[in-house]
Amino acid sequence: MGAEGLLGDEVKRAYSSQEVSADGLSRCAQFVASMYQDESSRGQFAPGAGDLFCQGLLALYRDAKATDTRVAYGLAASPFEDYPGTESTCLFPRWVALAEATFAAKKVSFSEDFLLVTQQNTRLVLAFNEFVNGLLGFLIMAQRCALGKQVDTRVFAGTYGSRLHEFEQLTGGDNGAFYLLFRIADPKLRNAIAHEKIWFDRDKAEVRYRGSARSDTLSRMDTAEFLTRAAMGCSLGQGYVAATATVVVMESGNPPHISTLPSHLTRVYWGKR
């Protein structure tokens, strides 16, 4: 997930010019392949989570493109470009923060230092939620476009909670393609971490947090669930990059590179079962 690896200058230029060099295509294709190698051989993903998110994003891109290519391109280019007509919506800084938090959490994953493990995973949960907070505007624009609904860039100015709710309503929530996102994205938990209103009780294996400065109510969560959310957040972040990399390769129309992609992803892209 290196920020200067897949998401380096070569691929940034590919998005900007829509002309992809062989090196840029190879890098994108290699990342997608490595994602599935990691999942199958080394277990670095929450099983299947990254793949499901990747497929959902590809289907969303495909369906939005059928209605308005500009909206679809806005989603695909979100790692490097602001959505047209907006400022500071590019996801690159948020994704880099997520990648760095992922590296740090993995580095201490086998440590017996409880404080260190919880600190790094707390950072990861926050980074994931900040990433989703930025991604939701792109997702809502694409989903509304795919459904034939009016799109409005004012959605980017909405709160995290309001945008998450809107996307949930648009996609069917737990019964839709992005159900995993709704199970781990949590505006209240994000607020608690950002304002340092979260505590870990090692003896009770419990996390307690206060999600609103205006409320004294404490929410509780098992430590195991919290750590699972962190792992899944990492996986969904990788799935997002795999989806955008797949779009780059598919849009290039380059048969040798397309042939290296997992066949189920190309079927999703073409709308085939």
N, C-alpha and C positions, 0 to 999 in steps of 0.2 A: 504494500500500500504506500510505497514511497512517493512523496509529493513531487520529487524531481525524477521519478522513474516513469510510470505510466503518464502522470500528469505533468510532464515536462514541456519544454518549449516546442518540441517537434509536434506534439499532439495539439498544443494550443494553437499553433499556426494552422494545423489541419482544420480545426473548427472555424477559425477566422476566414480562411481562404476557400474552404470547402474543397481543397485539393490536397489529397493525402499522399505523402511519399510512401515508398515501400517500407522504409524504416518505421514510420509512424504506424502503418498498418500492422506490421509485425509486432510492434510493442503492444498494441491493443489486443491483438489475437493471443499473444503470449500471456497477457494478464488474465484474460478470460479462461484460458486453459489451466493456468496455475491455480485459479480459484477453485476449480473442480478437482484438481489434483490434491490441493490442501484438504478439501472436504472429504475426499474418499480415502486418502492414505495417511494423513497426519491428524485428522480430526480437529483442525483449527477453527472450524465453524460450529455454531450451534446447528445441529444436523438439519440440513435442508433450508434453513431460514434465508440465507443469502440467495440461493437459487430461486426460491419462491418470490422473493422481492424483485429479483432481476427479471423474472418472467412477467410479473405484474407491470413493471415499468416498461418493458418492451411492448406489451399489449396496449398499454396506455398511449405510448408514442405512436404505435401503428394506427390506433383508432382516431387519435387526434389528427394525425397526418391526413387521413381520409377526408377530413372536413376542412382543415386549414393548416397548410404546411408551416406557416409562420409560428403558430402556437406550438406545434410539435417540435420545431427547431428550437424554440425557446427552452423547452424541457431538456432536449438533448445537449444543448450548449450551456446548460446551467452551471457546469463546473468552471467555466471560464468567462462567461458573459452575463451581464445584467439582462434581465428580461426586457425586451424592447419597450421603451417608454418609462422605465424605472431606473432608479439609481441605487447602487450598493446592494443589489440582490444576488450578484454572482456568489456561488456557493464555495468557491475555492478556499477562502480563509476558514470557513466552518469545517470543510472536509479535512483540511490540513490539521486543524485542532483535534478532530476525531481520530485521524490516523496517528497522531502523536500520542494521544491518550490511550489508544489501542496498544501501541508498542510498549508504553510504560506499564500497562496492566498485565500484558503477557509476560513481561520481564520478571514480574514479581509473583506470577501465578502459583508458583510452587513454594513460595516463602512461608515460613511459619510465623512471620511477624504480622500479627493480626492488624495492627494499626496501619502498617504500610500497605497491606493488601486492600483494606477498606478505603484508604485514601485514594489509591490509584483507580479503583473501580468506581468510586464516587466521581472522580474526575471524568471517567469514561462515560458514566450515565449522564452527566451534565453535558459533555461534548456531543453525545448522540442527540439529546433533546434540543440543543441549540442548532444542530444540523437539520433536524426534522422541522424545527420552527422556520428555518429558511426555505427548506424544500417544499413545504406545504403550499406556498403561493404558486409555484410552478405546477404542482400536482393538481391543484384546483382549477387552474386555467386550462390545463390539458383535459381534465375530466369533464369540465363544463363544455368544452369544445367538442369532445367525443360524443356527448349526449345531445348535441345540437342546441345547447343553452348559451345565452349571452355571456361573454367573458368581460371582465372588468379588472384592470390592474390595481384598483383600489384594494383588492384582496391582500396585496402585499403589505398594506399598512395595518391589517387587522392583528388582533392579539393571537398568541399561540393557541390559547384555548378555543377561541371562536373559529379559527381556521381548522383546527383539528376536528371540531364538531361538524363544520360544513363538509369537510372531506369525508367524514364518516357517513353523513347523510347521503352524499352523492354516490358512494361506492357500496353501501349496504353494510358497513361496519364489520361486525364479526362474521357475517355471512358473505362478505365480499372478498375480492382478490387481495386486499391489503389488510386482512384481519390481524396479521402479526404486528403491523405497525401500531394498531390501536391497543394491542395488549401491552406494549412496552413504552410507548410515548406517553408522557405524564407531565402536563404543565405544572401541577401542584408540587410534584417531586422536584422538578426543575427549579421552581422558585425557592423551595426549601434549601436546596444545595447552594444556589446562587447567593442566598442570604444567610448561609451558615446556620440554618435551623434544622439540622439533622444530627441524630445521635445513634451510635451503635451500642447495643447491649450484648456483649459477648456471651455472658452467662445464659441469657434467655434466647440467644441466636435471633435477635430481633432488631429491626431498624425503626426508629421513631422520628417523625419529622412534622414540622408545622408548615403547611403549604401556603399560608396567607398571613401577612403581617397584621391583618385586622381580626384574626381569630386565634383563640387560645386552644383550639381543638388539635389534639395530636393524632396523626395517622400512624398506623403500624403496618409493618411488612416483615415477613421472614427474611433473614439475611440470605438464605439460599435463593429466594425469589429475586432479591436485589442483585445478586451476583449473576443470576441467569439473565436478567434484563441487560446487564452490562455486556455479557457475551453475545446476546442476540443483537444488541446495538452495533457491535463490531461487525457482525455478519451482514446486517442490512446495509451498513456503510460500504462494505465490499461489493454487495449485490448491486448497489447504485452505480458504482464505477464500472462493474462488469457490464451493466446494461448500456451505459453510454459508450463504452468501448465497442460493444457489439453493434450499436447503431453506426458508429464510424466505419467499421469494417463492412457492414451490409450496404451502407449508402455508397461506398466506394465502387461497388459492382465488380470487385476484383475476385474472380473465381478461386484462384489458389489460396488466398487468405480466407475467403468465406468458407472454404472446405475444411479449414482447421477449427472452425467454431463447433461447439456441441450441437448436434443435429436438432435437439429439442428446442434450442434457442432460435435457430433459423426457422423452424416450423412456426413458432410463436410470432416471429417477425412477419412471416408471410400469411399468418392467419390460418395455418393448416394444423390439423390434429394428427 
